[in-house]
């Protein structure tokens, strides 16, 4: 703006000079004035676009709202004469992270009004013994939801265990039949983290219809089902989101990953690679959903902290919406587990009544 004011002052001086030189000098100064206006306008637009911080998607707050809605559903369910929904968690070994996750899930269950039980099993349990435990829970009419906390000990095959949980009680949505139904856009129990991402987008009012979305990560429990929910037809059972989806993964060349991300209106990253998504990879105004979570050690303080896949401090200067880590997708995963447990309880009750 200072440069423009100087040129205007020169213009006024020329107007007071000899008339013979007026037209030439005035035209010259006007051209310089227009150039300065154009440059400073671009700088102003650039500055404004990057000085506005992204709107924070508060998963913790949204999850709290959902838990309250679910609590009301449970109260209505019990007023109709039904018992409390029952969730049973199987925790194998003494991994501190797994213990914390299960504890948080049981706390959420109590808040919603779901009765919960945790079965603590030894890390040395055999696969056959674990399958026997699951089979008994499958047959127990007092149990509506079964949760097997992952990861499992190395001597136990994860896919075998996930498939052993009854489809009707598979509140994690990991049984291959439930996964297949999701891929066919049919009514099913949907994995909790992908369902939480879908709910975040919808409740935040992020437009997905026909928009470009990039999912970074192709895991069968997170990346793949998120991609399915983003691209499938919203008119069908999963009430999906009609986006155009690109799936990237560890074999996507870095330059191609950046190119895909720059064209995306929505980026969902679920890799567990800290700082993978940088500001120069993000389209201005895009929505960033950070599913990744990694515990790192702060070089200055020596303390550990949780971080996501996204360079949060820099990306929030470019994006339109962004989830934090922690406090973004994590609380939504737990809330969706509660939702699935209530759905399972209602479906099982209907099935029991239909067989009488």
C-alpha positions as CSV (number, residue, x, y, z in Angstrom):
1,X,0.0,0.0,0.0
2,X,2.9,2.3,0.7
3,X,4.1,1.9,-2.9
4,X,0.7,2.8,-4.3
5,X,0.5,6.0,-2.2
6,X,3.9,7.0,-3.5
7,X,2.8,6.6,-7.1
8,X,-0.4,8.5,-6.5
9,X,1.7,11.4,-5.0
10,X,3.9,11.4,-8.2
11,X,0.8,11.5,-10.3
12,X,-0.4,14.6,-8.5
13,X,3.0,16.2,-9.0
14,X,2.9,15.5,-12.7
15,X,-0.5,17.0,-13.1
16,X,1.0,20.3,-11.8
17,X,3.9,20.2,-14.3
18,X,4.1,21.3,-17.9
19,X,1.2,20.1,-20.0
20,X,3.4,18.9,-22.8
21,X,4.8,16.1,-20.7
22,X,1.6,15.4,-18.8
23,X,0.1,12.7,-21.0
24,X,3.3,10.6,-21.3
25,X,4.2,10.8,-17.7
26,X,0.7,10.3,-16.5
27,X,0.3,7.2,-18.6
28,X,3.6,5.8,-17.4
29,X,2.8,6.4,-13.8
30,X,-0.7,4.9,-14.2
31,X,0.8,1.7,-15.7
32,X,3.1,1.4,-12.7
33,X,0.2,2.1,-10.4
34,X,-1.8,-0.7,-11.9
35,X,1.1,-3.1,-11.6
36,X,1.5,-2.2,-7.9
37,X,-2.2,-2.7,-7.3
38,X,-2.1,-6.1,-8.9
39,X,0.9,-7.3,-7.0
40,X,-0.3,-6.0,-3.6
41,X,-3.8,-7.4,-4.3
42,X,-2.2,-10.8,-4.8
43,X,-0.1,-10.5,-1.7
44,X,-3.2,-9.5,0.3
45,X,-5.2,-12.4,-1.0
46,X,-2.3,-14.8,-0.3
47,X,-1.8,-13.4,3.2
48,X,-5.5,-13.6,4.1
49,X,-5.9,-17.2,2.8
50,X,-3.0,-18.4,4.9
51,X,-3.6,-16.3,8.0
52,X,-7.0,-17.9,8.6
53,X,-6.6,-21.0,10.7
54,X,-8.6,-24.2,9.9
55,X,-11.7,-24.8,11.9
56,X,-11.0,-27.5,14.5
57,X,-13.2,-30.6,14.3
58,X,-13.6,-31.4,18.0
59,X,-14.2,-35.1,18.0
60,X,-14.2,-35.2,21.8
61,X,-17.2,-32.8,21.9
62,X,-19.1,-34.5,19.1
63,X,-18.5,-37.9,20.8
64,X,-19.9,-36.6,24.0
65,X,-23.0,-35.4,22.2
66,X,-23.4,-38.8,20.6
67,X,-23.0,-40.6,23.9
68,X,-25.8,-38.5,25.3
69,X,-28.1,-39.4,22.4
70,X,-27.2,-43.1,22.9
71,X,-27.9,-42.9,26.6
72,X,-31.4,-41.6,25.8
73,X,-31.9,-44.5,23.4
74,X,-31.0,-47.0,26.0
75,X,-33.4,-45.4,28.5
76,X,-36.2,-45.6,26.0
77,X,-35.2,-49.3,25.2
78,X,-35.4,-50.2,28.8
79,X,-38.7,-48.4,29.3
80,X,-40.1,-50.8,26.7
81,X,-39.3,-53.7,29.0
82,X,-35.9,-54.7,27.6
83,X,-32.8,-55.4,29.6
84,X,-29.6,-53.3,29.4
85,X,-27.4,-54.0,26.3
86,X,-24.4,-56.2,27.4
87,X,-20.9,-55.7,26.0
88,X,-18.2,-58.2,26.8
89,X,-14.5,-57.3,26.1
90,X,-11.7,-59.8,25.9
91,X,-8.3,-58.5,26.9
92,X,-5.3,-60.7,26.4
93,X,-2.1,-60.0,28.2
94,X,-1.0,-56.9,30.0
95,X,-0.1,-54.4,27.3
96,X,-0.6,-51.0,28.9
97,X,-2.1,-49.4,25.7
98,X,-4.6,-52.1,25.3
99,X,-5.6,-51.9,29.0
100,X,-6.1,-48.2,28.6
101,X,-8.2,-48.6,25.5
102,X,-10.5,-51.2,27.1
103,X,-10.8,-49.1,30.3
104,X,-11.9,-46.1,28.2
105,X,-14.5,-48.3,26.4
106,X,-15.9,-49.7,29.6
107,X,-16.1,-46.2,31.0
108,X,-18.1,-45.0,28.0
109,X,-20.4,-48.0,28.2
110,X,-21.3,-47.1,31.8
111,X,-22.0,-43.5,30.8
112,X,-24.3,-44.6,28.0
113,X,-26.1,-47.2,30.1
114,X,-24.6,-50.4,28.6
115,X,-23.6,-53.1,31.0
116,X,-20.1,-54.2,30.4
117,X,-17.7,-57.0,31.4
118,X,-14.0,-57.4,30.8
119,X,-12.5,-60.9,30.5
120,X,-8.7,-60.7,31.3
121,X,-6.9,-63.6,29.8
122,X,-3.3,-64.7,30.0
123,X,-1.0,-63.9,27.1
124,X,-0.1,-67.6,27.0
125,X,-3.7,-68.6,26.1
126,X,-3.8,-70.9,23.1
127,X,-5.7,-70.0,20.0
128,X,-8.0,-73.1,20.6
129,X,-8.7,-71.9,24.1
130,X,-9.6,-68.4,23.0
131,X,-11.9,-69.8,20.3
132,X,-13.7,-71.8,23.0
133,X,-14.2,-68.6,25.1
134,X,-15.6,-66.8,22.0
135,X,-17.9,-69.7,21.2
136,X,-19.4,-69.6,24.6
137,X,-20.0,-65.9,24.4
138,X,-21.6,-66.4,21.0
139,X,-24.1,-68.8,22.5
140,X,-24.9,-66.7,25.6
141,X,-28.2,-64.9,25.1
142,X,-27.2,-62.4,27.8
143,X,-24.3,-61.0,25.6
144,X,-25.1,-58.6,22.8
145,X,-21.7,-57.4,21.8
146,X,-18.2,-59.1,21.8
147,X,-15.1,-57.1,21.6
148,X,-11.7,-58.7,21.2
149,X,-9.0,-56.1,21.9
150,X,-6.3,-56.0,19.2
151,X,-3.4,-56.6,18.7
152,X,-3.3,-60.2,19.7
153,X,-0.2,-62.2,20.8
154,X,1.9,-63.4,17.8
155,X,0.9,-67.0,18.2
156,X,-2.8,-66.3,17.6
157,X,-4.1,-65.6,14.1
158,X,-6.1,-62.3,14.1
159,X,-8.3,-63.2,11.1
160,X,-9.3,-66.5,12.7
161,X,-10.3,-64.8,15.9
162,X,-12.2,-62.0,14.2
163,X,-14.2,-64.5,12.0
164,X,-15.0,-66.6,15.1
165,X,-17.0,-63.7,16.7
166,X,-20.7,-64.1,15.7
167,X,-21.7,-61.6,13.0
168,X,-24.6,-60.5,15.1
169,X,-22.3,-59.7,18.1
170,X,-19.4,-58.4,16.1
171,X,-19.5,-54.8,17.4
172,X,-16.0,-54.1,15.9
173,X,-17.3,-55.0,12.5
174,X,-14.2,-57.2,11.7
175,X,-15.9,-60.5,10.8
176,X,-15.4,-61.2,7.1
177,X,-19.2,-61.5,6.5
178,X,-19.8,-58.0,8.0
179,X,-16.9,-56.6,5.9
180,X,-18.4,-58.2,2.8
181,X,-21.8,-56.7,3.5
182,X,-20.1,-53.3,4.0
183,X,-18.4,-53.7,0.6
184,X,-21.8,-54.5,-1.0
185,X,-23.3,-51.4,0.7
186,X,-25.7,-53.5,2.8
187,X,-27.0,-53.1,6.3
188,X,-24.3,-54.4,8.7
189,X,-22.1,-53.6,11.8
190,X,-19.5,-51.1,10.4
191,X,-16.0,-50.9,11.9
192,X,-16.0,-48.2,14.5
193,X,-13.2,-45.9,13.3
194,X,-14.5,-45.6,9.7
195,X,-18.0,-45.1,11.1
196,X,-16.6,-42.4,13.4
197,X,-15.0,-40.7,10.4
198,X,-18.2,-40.7,8.5
199,X,-20.1,-39.3,11.5
200,X,-17.5,-36.5,11.9
201,X,-17.9,-35.5,8.3
202,X,-21.6,-35.5,8.5
203,X,-22.0,-33.7,11.8
204,X,-19.4,-31.1,10.8
205,X,-21.4,-30.4,7.5
206,X,-18.5,-31.3,5.2
207,X,-19.8,-31.6,1.7
208,X,-18.8,-35.0,0.2
209,X,-21.2,-35.5,-2.8
210,X,-19.0,-35.6,-5.9
211,X,-16.0,-34.2,-4.1
212,X,-12.4,-35.6,-4.4
213,X,-11.3,-37.6,-1.4
214,X,-7.9,-39.2,-0.8
215,X,-7.5,-42.0,1.7
216,X,-3.9,-42.5,2.8
217,X,-3.6,-46.1,4.1
218,X,-5.3,-49.3,3.0
219,X,-5.6,-51.4,6.2
220,X,-8.5,-53.8,6.2
221,X,-9.8,-52.4,9.5
222,X,-9.5,-48.7,8.8
223,X,-8.4,-47.5,5.4
224,X,-10.4,-49.9,3.2
225,X,-13.7,-49.4,5.0
226,X,-13.3,-45.6,5.1
227,X,-12.8,-45.7,1.4
228,X,-16.0,-47.7,1.0
229,X,-18.0,-45.4,3.1
230,X,-16.7,-42.3,1.3
231,X,-17.3,-43.5,-2.3
232,X,-20.5,-45.7,-2.0
233,X,-24.0,-44.6,-2.9
234,X,-25.7,-42.5,-0.2
235,X,-29.1,-44.0,-1.2
236,X,-28.2,-47.4,0.1
237,X,-28.0,-49.0,3.6
238,X,-24.7,-47.6,4.7
239,X,-25.8,-44.0,3.9
240,X,-22.4,-43.5,2.3
241,X,-21.0,-40.3,1.0
242,X,-20.8,-40.3,-2.9
243,X,-17.2,-38.9,-3.1
244,X,-14.7,-39.7,-5.8
245,X,-12.0,-41.6,-3.9
246,X,-8.3,-42.2,-4.5
247,X,-6.5,-44.7,-2.2
248,X,-2.8,-44.2,-1.5
249,X,-0.5,-46.4,0.5
250,X,3.2,-47.1,1.3
251,X,4.0,-48.0,-2.3
252,X,2.6,-44.7,-3.7
253,X,5.6,-42.7,-4.7
254,X,6.0,-39.5,-2.5
255,X,5.6,-37.2,-5.4
256,X,2.5,-38.9,-6.5
257,X,1.1,-38.9,-3.0
258,X,1.6,-35.1,-2.9
259,X,0.0,-34.7,-6.3
260,X,-3.1,-36.7,-5.3
261,X,-3.4,-34.9,-2.0
262,X,-3.2,-31.4,-3.6
263,X,-6.3,-32.2,-5.7
264,X,-8.3,-33.5,-2.7
265,X,-11.2,-31.7,-1.0
266,X,-11.0,-34.3,1.8
267,X,-7.9,-36.1,3.0
268,X,-8.1,-39.0,5.5
269,X,-4.8,-40.3,6.6
270,X,-4.4,-43.5,8.6
271,X,-0.8,-44.7,8.4
272,X,0.8,-44.1,11.7
273,X,3.6,-42.1,10.0
274,X,4.1,-38.8,11.9
275,X,4.3,-35.7,9.7
276,X,3.4,-37.5,6.5
277,X,0.9,-34.9,5.4
278,X,2.6,-31.6,5.0
279,X,1.1,-28.1,4.3
280,X,2.4,-28.0,0.7
281,X,0.4,-31.2,0.0
282,X,-2.9,-29.7,1.1
283,X,-5.4,-27.8,-1.1
284,X,-6.4,-24.5,0.5
285,X,-9.7,-25.0,2.4
286,X,-9.5,-28.9,2.3
287,X,-10.9,-31.0,5.2
288,X,-8.2,-33.0,6.9
289,X,-9.1,-36.1,9.0
290,X,-6.1,-37.5,10.9
291,X,-6.7,-41.1,12.0
292,X,-3.0,-41.8,12.6
293,X,-1.8,-42.0,16.2
294,X,1.9,-42.4,17.2
295,X,3.6,-42.0,20.6
296,X,6.9,-40.0,20.2
297,X,9.5,-38.7,22.6
298,X,9.9,-35.0,22.8
299,X,13.6,-34.2,22.2
300,X,13.5,-31.1,24.4
301,X,11.4,-32.3,27.4
302,X,12.1,-36.0,27.2
303,X,8.4,-36.7,27.7
304,X,6.3,-38.7,25.3
305,X,3.3,-37.3,23.5
306,X,0.7,-38.5,20.9
307,X,0.9,-37.2,17.3
308,X,-1.0,-37.9,14.1
309,X,0.0,-38.3,10.5
310,X,-0.5,-34.6,9.8
311,X,1.9,-31.8,10.5
312,X,-0.9,-30.1,12.5
313,X,0.8,-26.7,13.2
314,X,1.5,-26.0,9.5
315,X,-1.5,-27.7,7.8
316,X,-4.0,-25.9,10.0
317,X,-2.8,-22.7,8.3
318,X,-4.0,-24.0,4.9
319,X,-6.9,-26.4,5.6
320,X,-10.5,-25.4,6.0
321,X,-11.2,-28.1,8.7
322,X,-8.9,-30.3,10.6
323,X,-9.0,-32.9,13.4
324,X,-6.5,-32.8,16.3
325,X,-4.6,-35.7,17.7
326,X,-5.5,-36.6,20.4
327,X,-9.2,-35.5,20.6
328,X,-10.3,-36.0,17.0
329,X,-11.1,-39.5,15.7
330,X,-10.2,-41.4,18.8
331,X,-13.2,-40.5,20.9
332,X,-15.5,-41.1,17.9
333,X,-14.2,-44.7,17.7
334,X,-15.3,-45.4,21.2
335,X,-18.7,-43.7,20.7
336,X,-19.3,-45.8,17.6
337,X,-18.5,-48.9,19.6
338,X,-21.4,-48.0,21.9
339,X,-23.6,-47.3,18.9
340,X,-22.8,-50.7,17.4
341,X,-23.5,-52.5,20.8
342,X,-27.0,-50.9,20.9
343,X,-27.7,-51.8,17.3
344,X,-26.6,-55.4,18.0
345,X,-28.8,-55.6,21.1
346,X,-31.9,-54.5,19.2
347,X,-31.2,-56.7,16.2
348,X,-30.7,-59.8,18.4
349,X,-33.9,-59.1,20.3
350,X,-35.8,-58.9,17.0
351,X,-34.2,-62.2,15.8
352,X,-35.2,-63.9,19.1
353,X,-38.7,-62.7,18.8
354,X,-39.0,-63.9,15.2
355,X,-38.0,-67.4,16.1
356,X,-40.6,-67.8,18.9
